[in-house]
């Protein structure tokens, strides 16, 4: 008993790391602040500052990362692992070629049209090349010193029965909405590799919580002239996205996922709380903080993972995004794909049904494309599309390469099935609400 009390005192003295690092991490990720007239989270401010500091060198820095992302898989001979890996390597090589052509201004004129190269490079390549590594530094403060364990125990009664995930997955959800899906996936991958999530839980979190950030939602709302309804849009989007995640978690293919832990680890079981939940949460935080890595080592581990993810996703995002835009604008493939949503859309007396079905289908390529497609549609259609493009979560220009770059290993066919389920559920929920409101 005396030893136990003594240990609690020792852990109690060490809790300054929990308070200091967790508070700084929370401020970095979750507290919007206005700097130089721009209001966003601190991680985003730092990312913008780094880009401004690099100035004209920024595209070349991004191109170096893109090139590394294309060369490393060839050096490691990833293409020998499976057909999927071979295809991904080809896309990465193509991404590097597109990147070189764009930066050095050579190649076909279509690459330099605003909706193609400039959109992909300025809106995706440049932000992601800086945001993920910068976010990884802040992430080292948020993960590892007890905050995940504290929130995990507190949120267990909510997350486990509704989403089939541990309480600590609530941090992933908030990080994605306030930060970005790339940062959310970075957290998910780190926690999964540490044996705190099993495969099934990691799949639910990666495909259900790793949505685009609130900042990107502002861009969608502005594009569709929905800023007058911002609070309504944001909160409905948040609620509907998580309702869809809760339902999807109980349906195949997710419900059939393996519950094994990464590389055969025994896995960290959630604490069974019998007394005070707050006291149990605090004890879990103390235990983690006491055994956590020194800050420099923790930062190094997370930054290394962040850089690996960055160079892994950039070339494939560029190539898949570019090909997807060509597919949408110059072939009838998306029109054919839209037919799968006709039976759902036709259930409701909403205008522009064919356009809504096409916008829903095109969300699998890039989440911003549906907004461009319905920019001149009726208000209720724009509202449905604005929510669906976020709630769908799965899209090939960015999130799919991000997921494939993690250690979670979700097959592409499974991601497509999950996307279809999410879009279908979102339409069934959102269309009636939109018709009632507008």
N, C-alpha and C positions, 0 to 999 in steps of 0.2 A: 504493500500500500504506500509506504514511504517513498519507494523507488518511483512508483507511478506519479505521486505528487511532485517529486523532484523533476521528473521528465516533463510534466505539464508546465512547471516553472521555466525550465530551459526552453521549451517550445514557445512559451508565452513571450520570453525575451526576444526570441528570433522572429516574432511576428511583425516586426517593423518592415520586413521585406514584403509581407502580404499587403500591408497598408500602403506603403510607398509605391511599390511597383504596380500593384493592382489599380490604385487611383490614377497614376500616370497613364497606364494602359487604357483605362476607361475614358480618360480625357482625350487621349489620342484617337480613339475609335468612335466614341459615342456622343461627344459634346460638340455640336456645331458652334463655330465662332467666326466672327467677321474680321477679316484681315485684308487691307487694301481694297475694300468695297466688295470682296467676295466672301460669301457665307457658306462654309462647308466644314467638315471635320479636320482636325489637325493633321492627320496622315495625308489627306488630300492637299492641304496647304503646303506641306513639306514637299510633296510630289510636284506640285506646280512650281514651287521655288527652285527645285532641282532642274526642272525643265527650262525655267527662265534663265538659270545660271549657265546651263549648257548652250542655250540659244540656238544658233545655226548648226551646232555640232550634234544636236539632239537626234535628227534623223540618222546620222552616221552611227551614233551609239546604239540606236535601235537596230540598225542594219547589222552591226557586229553581233548582237544577241541573236538576231534571226539567222545569220550565217552559222553561228556556233550551234544553234538548234538543229540545223540541217546537216552539219558535218559530223557532230558527235554520234548520232545514231548509226552512221556509216562506219565510223571508227570502231564502235562497240558491236557492229554487225547485228543490230536489232532486227534487221529484215529477215534474219534466219530463224527467228523465234516462232513466227506464225504468219499466215497470210495477212491478217489484220495489221500486224506490225510492218509488214512489207509495204502495204498500201499507205500507211501513215508516213513511212520514210519517203515515199514518192511525193506525197503532198508537202512534206517539209522541204524537200528539194525544190519543188515548184514554188513554194513560198519564198525561198531564198532568191530564186531567179526573178520573181515578181518584185521583191524588195529592191534588188540591185537595179532593175529597170526603172522603178519609180524614183529612187533616190538620185540616180544619175541621169534621169530624164531621157531614157531611150526606150524604144518599144512602140507598140500600137497606140494610137491616139485615144482609144476608149479607156485605157488605163488611167489617163489624166483627166477624164471627165469627172465632175464633182461627186457624183454618186458612186464612183468606183474607187480608184486609188486614193484620192484625197480623203474620202470618207473612211476607208479602212485604215489608212495609215495615221491620219490625224485623230480619229475618234477611238481607235482601238490599239494600234501598234505603240504609239508614243506614250499614252497613259499607262498601259499595262507594263511596258518595259521599265518604268520607274516605280509605279504604284506597288507592285507585288514585293520587290526587295525592300522598299521603304516600310511597307506594311508589316513585313517580316520582323523588322527591328522592334516596332511597337508590339507586335504579337508576342515577342519574347517576354514582355512585361505582363501581358495579359494571361499567358499560359505558363504554368510551372510553379507558381508561388501560392497556390491555394484557392484562387478565385473560382476556377472551374469546379473544384470540389465543393466549395461553399454553395455556389448557385445550384450545382447538381443535386445536392441533398434537399435544398429548398424547393426546387422545381420538380422533383421526382413524382409527387402526386398528380401533377398536370401532364408532364411529358410522357410518362410510361403508359398509362391507360389510353391516352388519346393518340399519340404518335408512335408508340412502341419503341421509344428511344430514351436514353438516360436523361436525367434532369439537366446535366451539363450541356446537352445539345442546344439548349435555349441560347447559349452564348453564340453558337454558330449562326443561328437564325438572326439574331440581332446584328452580328458582325456583317452578314450579307446585306441586310436591308440598309444599315447605316454606312457600311464600308463598300464592299463589292463581293460578287460571287467568288472571285479569285482569292480574296482574303478569307472568306468563309471556307472554301475548299482547302486552303492552306491549314486552317485550324483543324478541319475534319481529318485531313491526312495525317497530321502530326499526332492527334489524339488516337486515331485508329492504329497507327504504328506503335504507339505506347501501350496498346492493349486495353484502352478504356472504352472503345467501341468494338462490337463484333462486326462481321461482314454485313449482316442484314441491317444493323443500325447505321453503319457508315453509308450504305446505299440509300436508305431512307433520307438521311441528312443531306447527302450530296445531291440527290435528285428532288428533294422536297423543300430544303431551306436555302440552298445556294442560288437565290434569285438575284436579279440585278439590284443595284443600290438605289437608295432614295434619290440620289443625285441624277441617276439615269432616268428615273421616273419623272423628274422635273423636265428633262429634255423631251420625253414622250408627251407629257401634258402640254408643254409649250407648242410642240409640233401640231398637236390636235386641238389647240385653242381650248384647253380644259383647265387652265390655271384659275379661272373663276370658281371652279369646283375642286380646287386642290385638296382640301381637307377631306371632302367626301371621297374623292378618288383614292387618296393615299390610304385611308383607313379601310375602305372597302377592299382595296387591293390586298392589303395586309391580311385581313380576315379571310377573304375568299381563297387566297393562296394557301393559307394554313389549313383551311377546311378541306381543300383538295388534297393536300399532303396527308391529312389524317385519314381520309377515305382511301387514298392510293396505297397507304401502308398496310391496309387490310385486304388488298386485292393482289392477285398474281400479276406480274411476276415477282413483285417485291415480297409478298407474303411467303413465297416459296424459297427465299434466299437462305443461304447457309448462315448459321449462327456461330461459326468458328471464328477464332481470333487470329490476328495477323501472325503468320509464320508459326502457328501452333502454340502461341502464348496461352497461358491459363486464363488470362483476362481478368480485368478488375470488376468485381461484382459490386453492385450498388449497396450502400449501407442500409440495413433494415432498422428503421427508426422506431423505437418503442416509447421513448420519453419525449422531451422537448426537441422539436425539429431544428430550431435555431441552434441549440446547444450541440446537437449532432453535426450540423453543418459547420459550426465553428471548430469542433474537434477534427473533422475531416480536413479542413483548411490548415489547421495546425500541423497535422501529420504530414501533409504534402509540403508545406513551407519548410519544415524541419529537414526534409530529405531532398530539397530542390537543388538544381545545379547552380553554381556561381553565375552571376549575371553575364559576364563576358562570354562564358562557354555557352550559355543558353542563347544569347544573341547570335553567336557564330552558328549554332545548330540550325536556328530558324532562318537566318539569312542564307545559309547554304541551301536549305530546302527551297526558299523563295526564289533564289537565282536559278536553281535546277528547273523549277516549275516554269519560270519566265522563259528561259531559252527553249524549253520543251513545247510551249504552246504557241509562241509568236509565229513561227513559219507556217504552221498548219492553219492557224486562224486566218492569216493573210491569203493563203491559197484557196481554202474552202470557202471563205467569205467572197472572194472574187469570182470563183466558179459559180457559187450560189446566186450571185447577182446576175451573172450572165444567163443562168438557167431560168431565173424568174422573168427576165426582161426579153429574152429572145427565143424561148421555147414554150410549148403548151404544157410542160410537165407539171407545173404548179396548178394549172387549171384542172388537169386530170386528178391530181392529188386532192384538190378541194372537194371533189365529189364525195369523199368519205365523210365530210361534215354536213352535206346537204340534208340528210335525214334529221339531224339535230336542229339545224337552223330553221328548217321548214316547219318545225313544230310550233314556232312562234310568229305572230304577226308583225315582224320587224322589217323595216325597209332595207333595200340593198342586200338581199339575202345571198346572192351569188358573190358579191364583193366581200361580204363578211366571211363566207366559207373560204374564199381564196386567201384573205388576210390571215385566217386561222391556220391554213395549210402552210403558208409561207413563213410562219413563225419558226418552223423547224430549221430554216437556213440562218436567219439572223433576227433577233428580237425587235430590231428597229424597223425592219422592212414593212411589217403590217401597218405601222403608223404612216409611212410614206404612201402606202397604197390607198388608205382611207382618209387622207387629209381633207378631202372635199366632200366626204359623206355626211349623212345626217348625224345629229348630236348623239343619239342613242347608240348608233353603230360605232362611232368614234370611242364612246365610253366603254363599250364591250371589248373592242379591240385593244384599247389602252390597258385594260385589266388582263385580258387573255394573253397578250404578248409577254407580260411579266409572270403571270401564274403558270404559263406553259413551262418555264424554266429551261427546258432542254432546247439548245439550238447549236447548229454545227459550226458557226463562224467563231465561236469562242468557248462556250461552256463544255461542249463535247471534248474538244482537245484538252481543256483543263482537267476534266475528269479522267481522260485517258492517260494524262501525265501523272496522276496520283498512283498510289499503291493499292487502291480499292478494286481496280480491275473489273469494270462493268462492261460487258459486251455491247457493241453498237446496236445489235438487234433489240436488246433489252431496253436500251435508252430510247429507241424509236417507239417501242410499245408503251413505255412510261409516258413519253411525250403525248401520244395519242390519247391515253387515258386522262391525262391532266387537261388537255385542251377540251375534250368532250365534257368532262365534269365542270370545267370553268364556264363553258358556254351554257350548260344546263342551269347553272346557278346565276350567272351574270345577266343573261338576256332578260329574264323576267324582272330582275331588279331594275335594270336600265329602263325597261318599258314602264315600270311603275313610277320611276323618278321623273322621266322626261316625257 
